[in-house]
Amino acid sequence: MKFLGRANPAHGPPCRMPTRPSKKEDVFQAAARIVAQVTGEPPPRLIRKPEISEEERKLRSQAASILGKLGGSKGGKARARNLTAGRRKEIATKAARSRWGKGAEAAGG
């Protein structure tokens, strides 16, 4: 990582942002790269996720949509059945406070 120039113009010419590698690597990949540099071997290639076809992407999206609708239609009703009246009041009071601020304490109290 290079850093050129100074942050304060009074101390010298304007600076540029530090340059960084564009490819992301994790700790193990960085270690492998450093070992390869020290031993003189060619650097290892980064392993990338396999490409997904447009058709497979659409199928995955449809499946996720169906599962989301299925869980969403059941989730709220099941949660409402399990909540006591006191807990529902706590949740509603907290929501009112966050929505309208301190004025909700007097109105909700």
N, C-alpha and C positions, 0 to 999 in steps of 0.2 A: 504494500500500500504506500503510495507516494503522497507527499503533502508539499505543495509548492506555495511559496509566498508567505505573507503574514496576515493575520486576521485584522489587525488595526492598520489603516492606511498611513497613520503617522509614523509607523515603524518600518515602512517599506512598501513595495508594490502590492496591489490587491492580490488576494489569494484565490486559488481554485479549490473546488471540493476534492477530497481524496478519491483516487481511482480504486475501484474494487473489481474483482473478477465477476463476470456476469453469470457464471455457472455456480449453482449452489452445491456445496459438498458438506457432508457430515464429518464428524470427528475422525471416524475410521478411514474415510476416503482421504482426508487431509493427511493422516498419518501415513497411509500407503503412498501418497504422492511424495511426502518428504523422504521416506525411506528410498523410494525409487530415485529421487534426485541425488541423495547421498551415495548410493551404490552405482549410479550411472546407468541405471536401467531406464527404458522408456516409461513415461508416466502412465498409470492405469487409466482406463476409460471409465467415465461415469456411467453407472447403470441407470437407464431411464425407464419410465413406465411404458408398457407396450401401447401402441396406437390402437384406438378403438374406432371401428368403422361407424359411419353415420347411421346405418341401420341398427347396429347394436346399441348405439347411444339413444336412439328413439325408443327402442324396446325397454331399455333400462329406465328411461324417463316415464314411460307409461306404467311400468310395474311399480315404480316409486309413488306415482300419483294414485294408483289404485290402493296401495297399502296405506298411504296417508289419509285418504278419504275413509277407509275402513276403520282405522284407529281413531280418527278425529270424530267420527259420528258416534262412537261408543264412549270415548274418553270423558267428555264433559258430563254426560248423564251419570256415568259410574262415579265420578268424583262427587257430584252433587248428592248422590245417594249416601255416600260415606261421610259427608261433612255434617257435623252437628250444627244446630242453630247458632250456638255461641261462636263456633269457629267461622261460620259464614259471616257473622257480624264483625269479627276481627278483620277478616279479609276485606270486607266492604269499607270498614273504617280506615284501614291502611290505604286502600285505593283512593278514597275521598281525600285523605290528607295529602297524598302525593299529587293528586290532580288539582286540588284547589288550595292547598297550603293550610295555614293555621286556622283559617276561618271555619274549616270543616270540623275542628275539635269542638267548637261551641255548638255547631248545628248537630253533629253526630252524638254528642255527649249526653 
